[in-house]
C-alpha cells in the first residue's frame, strides 16, 4: 500500500505557514512502512479539491487529507470524498453532540452552519476529535476498477491532527503493513556533501536494505540509514554493520550516529555520559548555542551557565577579557574567543568553556572582518581549540552555522583529548 | 498567471525535513500577486517527476521546481523539462567552469559525473548560483496548444534556492504581474484564537480587499491583513483603516502590527526606538529569549548582556539571587524570578532586566510545581511585572511559549509605564 498526503489550506499556498502536517504524517507512515509517493497542497477551492482527490486516488491506495472539515461552505473535503466514491452524506448524532458541546465551552449560541460538521460519507469510520469541533473519518472503499482505496480526512490544526494520527490512523493502517521501517542518522562533519557522498558511493549503490540517503544541512551532512524488516530489533541489527562501515570510511572523529541527526544531541549525550560540566560565552550567536544544548532533557546535570556578552564592556566585566586584547585584536578575533572561553570556564567553575564571537550581519562588516566571519573556541583541559568560520548567508544562517560548528567542536575536543 | 511549486526530494516524503522551500517561494510569489494554486512534493523518481511536470503544466502557467539539479543519475528535472517542451539538452561552458571552480574549493579531483550540471534545456536562461555547484534555469516556452508555459528549475538547498528566487526569479516574473500584494500582521496577545476571531467576525466577513485571515501560533494569534493594488503604497493606504478598526476592537494593549508577525521584532523595535537598554537572565528558556531578540539586526545598540543561570549556584553568584529566596520559595517562584530580573539589570547596568524560571520538562515536575510552570518577570523603572504561565506540551513548546510571553511582557511593560 502507498499513500498520498493532501493538505488543504490557502494559508499554505500564500506561504503564511510551513506545511508541518505533511511532514508529521509522512514520518508516521514511514515508521509503519507505508510509502508516501506524493504530497499535494491545494487551497480552499471546491473544484480543485475534488480534482486532487481524483489524481490522488489514481496514483495512490490511500489519500490522507488534512483541513477542510470546518463549518463553512468552503469546507468540502467530506463531500469531495463522498462524490469520488459515489456515496451519500449521512447525519451522525454523536458528532452533532460533540460539536455542540465543544462550542458551548466558549460561546452561547450555536451557529446553525455547524451542523455540517455532523455529516459524513455513508459507511465511514468516524474518529472522535478530543481537541476540536471537527470529528475525522476513514472511508475504506473501491475505485471503479475494484481496487481498494482508503480516504482519511483529518482536521487541519496540528494539535488536533497529531493525536488523531497517533491514536487512530496509525493503528488502523498497521493492518495493511506487516513491516516496520526504522532509521538512524549518521552525522558527518568536516567533510562537504559531495565529497562525503563520493567517499561512500560504492556502498550507497550496493545497498538496498538498509538504504543510505544523504541530505545536506547547515554545517553538516546527514546520511539516513533506513532498514525495513518485521521488527525494530531486526532493523537495528541490519543497520549496525552498515553504520560501522560508514564510520570507518569517514573516520571516527568525523562521523557519529544519533536518532535525531542533531549535532547538539550528540554533544549533550557525551557531556552527560562523561559528566563534563560546561559553560558557554556567546557574542554573535547570542544564546543560540546555549539554547540548543538546553533543548536536551536532563542537561541541567552538566550545563552550569551561559554568558551572552554582546558588548565589549560585558566581555570585560563578566568574562574578564583583557581590554588590551579587545583593543589590539578586536572583539572578533581568535585571541578574544580564547579569553571568552577561558573566562566562562573559570567564572562558572566548569570543565569546558565555549565561546563564539563574530559578525552576524547584515551590518557591521569591514573589509578585514566581513559579515559571516566567526571565531569559535572550546577550552578544555588547558587546551584551546579554535575554529575560524567564514559563513555566507543571512544573519540567521551565520548564527546557525556558527552554533553548529562550536557544538561539534565540543564533541571533538572531548573525543580527541 | 498562476504557478505550481514542485519540490523534489525523498527526504520530504519520509518526513525527515519540512518543506520550507515551498513556503519561501509561495510567499515571494504572493508578494508580486502571482497566485499559487498547488504545491506538489515528489521523490527522486524519474517517472513520477516527469508525470508531475505534465500535471503541473496542465493546471498552471508557471511550474517552479526545486531539487534534482545534482550530478547523479537521479537528478533529472532538467531532462524532464526538456522532454515536456520537446527540446534538446545543450552544454553550457560557463556552467561547466562554475561547477569546476566550486569543486576545486574543497577537493582536488573533479568527478566526471558533474559534467551533467553543465547541460541545460536548449534556449534556457541560465541563472548563476553563487552558493552551490548547480546553476539554475528558466525556460519560457509553449504547450501543445500554444499557451505560454514557464518552467523554472532551482537547486534544493534553501541557502542556494533563496538568493536565486530573490535575485533572479522574482525580478523575472514581475513582468507578468501588474499588481503587488502587501500584507501586515496584527499580533493579538492575551486573547484566545476563537474568541479573537469571534470579536471581529463581522469585519472579516465584509472585507474582500484587504482580506483578513487568522492563524494561530504558540502563545499568540495573528491576523494577516492583505491588500492587492498597483503599488505597495496603495496597499498600505488600504490596510490602514482596517488595521485601526481591528486594534480598536481588541484594545491597544492586546494588539499591534509588525511586518513579520514576530513578537520579538516589535519588542526589539520599541527598545531601539526608545533607546532602552536590556539584560536578560534565563533559566528554563536557556538562551532562547536572548537568541530571539538578537535575531533582530542592530539590536547590539540596546542589548547589553544575557545570563543563562541554569543552576542555583549560577543564580546566586552571577545574579546575586539570595540563597534564602531559593531555599524558601525554590528556583521556580515569583520571588526568584524577581531577583533574577533585578540582578540582571543591576549587573549589566541596564534600564530593563528580564527573567525566566520554570520547569521545561519532561522531568523535574512535582505536584506543586508541575512541568510547564514558568515564572517570567520584567523589571523596569523600579517596578516588577511578573507572569505565571502554565504551558502544556513538549519541552520545546514550553520554552517557546515562555519566551514569547516574556518578550511580549517587555513590550507591555514599556508601553504601560
HADDOCK unambig.tbl for C-alpha pairs under 7 A between the chains (distance, minus, plus):
assign (segid A and resid 12 and name CA) (segid B and resid 23 and name CA) 6.95 0.50 0.50
assign (segid A and resid 13 and name CA) (segid B and resid 26 and name CA) 5.87 0.50 0.50
assign (segid A and resid 13 and name CA) (segid B and resid 36 and name CA) 5.76 0.50 0.50
assign (segid A and resid 13 and name CA) (segid B and resid 37 and name CA) 6.73 0.50 0.50
assign (segid A and resid 14 and name CA) (segid B and resid 26 and name CA) 5.45 0.50 0.50
assign (segid A and resid 14 and name CA) (segid B and resid 27 and name CA) 5.52 0.50 0.50
assign (segid A and resid 14 and name CA) (segid B and resid 30 and name CA) 5.91 0.50 0.50
assign (segid A and resid 15 and name CA) (segid B and resid 23 and name CA) 4.29 0.50 0.50
assign (segid A and resid 15 and name CA) (segid B and resid 24 and name CA) 6.32 0.50 0.50
assign (segid A and resid 15 and name CA) (segid B and resid 26 and name CA) 4.77 0.50 0.50
assign (segid A and resid 15 and name CA) (segid B and resid 27 and name CA) 4.36 0.50 0.50
assign (segid A and resid 16 and name CA) (segid B and resid 27 and name CA) 6.91 0.50 0.50
assign (segid A and resid 17 and name CA) (segid B and resid 23 and name CA) 6.81 0.50 0.50
assign (segid A and resid 18 and name CA) (segid B and resid 19 and name CA) 6.78 0.50 0.50
assign (segid A and resid 18 and name CA) (segid B and resid 20 and name CA) 6.12 0.50 0.50
assign (segid A and resid 18 and name CA) (segid B and resid 23 and name CA) 5.60 0.50 0.50
assign (segid A and resid 19 and name CA) (segid B and resid 18 and name CA) 6.81 0.50 0.50
assign (segid A and resid 19 and name CA) (segid B and resid 19 and name CA) 6.39 0.50 0.50
assign (segid A and resid 20 and name CA) (segid B and resid 18 and name CA) 6.16 0.50 0.50
assign (segid A and resid 23 and name CA) (segid B and resid 12 and name CA) 6.93 0.50 0.50
assign (segid A and resid 23 and name CA) (segid B and resid 15 and name CA) 4.30 0.50 0.50
assign (segid A and resid 23 and name CA) (segid B and resid 17 and name CA) 6.84 0.50 0.50
assign (segid A and resid 23 and name CA) (segid B and resid 18 and name CA) 5.62 0.50 0.50
assign (segid A and resid 24 and name CA) (segid B and resid 15 and name CA) 6.33 0.50 0.50
assign (segid A and resid 26 and name CA) (segid B and resid 13 and name CA) 5.87 0.50 0.50
assign (segid A and resid 26 and name CA) (segid B and resid 14 and name CA) 5.45 0.50 0.50
assign (segid A and resid 26 and name CA) (segid B and resid 15 and name CA) 4.81 0.50 0.50
assign (segid A and resid 27 and name CA) (segid B and resid 14 and name CA) 5.51 0.50 0.50
assign (segid A and resid 27 and name CA) (segid B and resid 15 and name CA) 4.36 0.50 0.50
assign (segid A and resid 27 and name CA) (segid B and resid 16 and name CA) 6.94 0.50 0.50
assign (segid A and resid 30 and name CA) (segid B and resid 14 and name CA) 5.94 0.50 0.50
assign (segid A and resid 36 and name CA) (segid B and resid 13 and name CA) 5.76 0.50 0.50
assign (segid A and resid 37 and name CA) (segid B and resid 13 and name CA) 6.72 0.50 0.50
assign (segid A and resid 37 and name CA) (segid B and resid 42 and name CA) 6.16 0.50 0.50
assign (segid A and resid 37 and name CA) (segid B and resid 43 and name CA) 6.52 0.50 0.50
assign (segid A and resid 38 and name CA) (segid B and resid 13 and name CA) 6.97 0.50 0.50
assign (segid A and resid 38 and name CA) (segid B and resid 40 and name CA) 6.98 0.50 0.50
assign (segid A and resid 38 and name CA) (segid B and resid 41 and name CA) 5.45 0.50 0.50
assign (segid A and resid 38 and name CA) (segid B and resid 42 and name CA) 4.99 0.50 0.50
assign (segid A and resid 39 and name CA) (segid B and resid 40 and name CA) 5.63 0.50 0.50
assign (segid A and resid 39 and name CA) (segid B and resid 41 and name CA) 4.88 0.50 0.50
assign (segid A and resid 39 and name CA) (segid B and resid 42 and name CA) 6.88 0.50 0.50
assign (segid A and resid 40 and name CA) (segid B and resid 38 and name CA) 6.98 0.50 0.50
assign (segid A and resid 40 and name CA) (segid B and resid 39 and name CA) 5.63 0.50 0.50
assign (segid A and resid 40 and name CA) (segid B and resid 40 and name CA) 4.51 0.50 0.50
assign (segid A and resid 40 and name CA) (segid B and resid 41 and name CA) 6.38 0.50 0.50
assign (segid A and resid 41 and name CA) (segid B and resid 38 and name CA) 5.44 0.50 0.50
assign (segid A and resid 41 and name CA) (segid B and resid 39 and name CA) 4.87 0.50 0.50
assign (segid A and resid 41 and name CA) (segid B and resid 40 and name CA) 6.38 0.50 0.50
assign (segid A and resid 42 and name CA) (segid B and resid 37 and name CA) 6.14 0.50 0.50
assign (segid A and resid 42 and name CA) (segid B and resid 38 and name CA) 5.00 0.50 0.50
assign (segid A and resid 42 and name CA) (segid B and resid 39 and name CA) 6.88 0.50 0.50
assign (segid A and resid 43 and name CA) (segid B and resid 37 and name CA) 6.49 0.50 0.50
assign (segid A and resid 286 and name CA) (segid B and resid 290 and name CA) 6.12 0.50 0.50
assign (segid A and resid 286 and name CA) (segid B and resid 291 and name CA) 5.06 0.50 0.50
assign (segid A and resid 286 and name CA) (segid B and resid 294 and name CA) 5.96 0.50 0.50
assign (segid A and resid 287 and name CA) (segid B and resid 287 and name CA) 4.10 0.50 0.50
assign (segid A and resid 287 and name CA) (segid B and resid 288 and name CA) 6.24 0.50 0.50
assign (segid A and resid 287 and name CA) (segid B and resid 290 and name CA) 5.64 0.50 0.50
assign (segid A and resid 287 and name CA) (segid B and resid 291 and name CA) 4.71 0.50 0.50
assign (segid A and resid 288 and name CA) (segid B and resid 287 and name CA) 6.23 0.50 0.50
assign (segid A and resid 288 and name CA) (segid B and resid 288 and name CA) 6.75 0.50 0.50
assign (segid A and resid 288 and name CA) (segid B and resid 291 and name CA) 5.44 0.50 0.50
assign (segid A and resid 290 and name CA) (segid B and resid 286 and name CA) 6.08 0.50 0.50
assign (segid A and resid 290 and name CA) (segid B and resid 287 and name CA) 5.63 0.50 0.50
assign (segid A and resid 291 and name CA) (segid B and resid 286 and name CA) 5.04 0.50 0.50
assign (segid A and resid 291 and name CA) (segid B and resid 287 and name CA) 4.71 0.50 0.50
assign (segid A and resid 291 and name CA) (segid B and resid 288 and name CA) 5.43 0.50 0.50
assign (segid A and resid 294 and name CA) (segid B and resid 286 and name CA) 5.94 0.50 0.50
assign (segid A and resid 295 and name CA) (segid B and resid 396 and name CA) 6.73 0.50 0.50
assign (segid A and resid 297 and name CA) (segid B and resid 362 and name CA) 6.71 0.50 0.50
assign (segid A and resid 300 and name CA) (segid B and resid 310 and name CA) 6.63 0.50 0.50
assign (segid A and resid 304 and name CA) (segid B and resid 309 and name CA) 6.98 0.50 0.50
assign (segid A and resid 304 and name CA) (segid B and resid 310 and name CA) 5.89 0.50 0.50
assign (segid A and resid 304 and name CA) (segid B and resid 311 and name CA) 5.73 0.50 0.50
assign (segid A and resid 304 and name CA) (segid B and resid 314 and name CA) 6.90 0.50 0.50
assign (segid A and resid 305 and name CA) (segid B and resid 308 and name CA) 5.31 0.50 0.50
assign (segid A and resid 305 and name CA) (segid B and resid 309 and name CA) 5.06 0.50 0.50
assign (segid A and resid 305 and name CA) (segid B and resid 310 and name CA) 5.90 0.50 0.50
assign (segid A and resid 305 and name CA) (segid B and resid 314 and name CA) 6.32 0.50 0.50
assign (segid A and resid 306 and name CA) (segid B and resid 307 and name CA) 5.69 0.50 0.50
assign (segid A and resid 306 and name CA) (segid B and resid 308 and name CA) 4.32 0.50 0.50
assign (segid A and resid 306 and name CA) (segid B and resid 309 and name CA) 6.56 0.50 0.50
assign (segid A and resid 307 and name CA) (segid B and resid 306 and name CA) 5.70 0.50 0.50
assign (segid A and resid 307 and name CA) (segid B and resid 307 and name CA) 4.88 0.50 0.50
assign (segid A and resid 307 and name CA) (segid B and resid 308 and name CA) 6.14 0.50 0.50
assign (segid A and resid 308 and name CA) (segid B and resid 305 and name CA) 5.32 0.50 0.50
assign (segid A and resid 308 and name CA) (segid B and resid 306 and name CA) 4.32 0.50 0.50
assign (segid A and resid 308 and name CA) (segid B and resid 307 and name CA) 6.14 0.50 0.50
assign (segid A and resid 309 and name CA) (segid B and resid 305 and name CA) 5.09 0.50 0.50
assign (segid A and resid 309 and name CA) (segid B and resid 306 and name CA) 6.57 0.50 0.50
assign (segid A and resid 310 and name CA) (segid B and resid 300 and name CA) 6.67 0.50 0.50
assign (segid A and resid 310 and name CA) (segid B and resid 304 and name CA) 5.96 0.50 0.50
assign (segid A and resid 310 and name CA) (segid B and resid 305 and name CA) 5.93 0.50 0.50
assign (segid A and resid 311 and name CA) (segid B and resid 304 and name CA) 5.84 0.50 0.50
assign (segid A and resid 314 and name CA) (segid B and resid 304 and name CA) 6.98 0.50 0.50
assign (segid A and resid 314 and name CA) (segid B and resid 305 and name CA) 6.37 0.50 0.50
assign (segid A and resid 362 and name CA) (segid B and resid 297 and name CA) 6.78 0.50 0.50
assign (segid A and resid 393 and name CA) (segid B and resid 159 and name CA) 7.00 0.50 0.50
assign (segid A and resid 396 and name CA) (segid B and resid 295 and name CA) 6.75 0.50 0.50
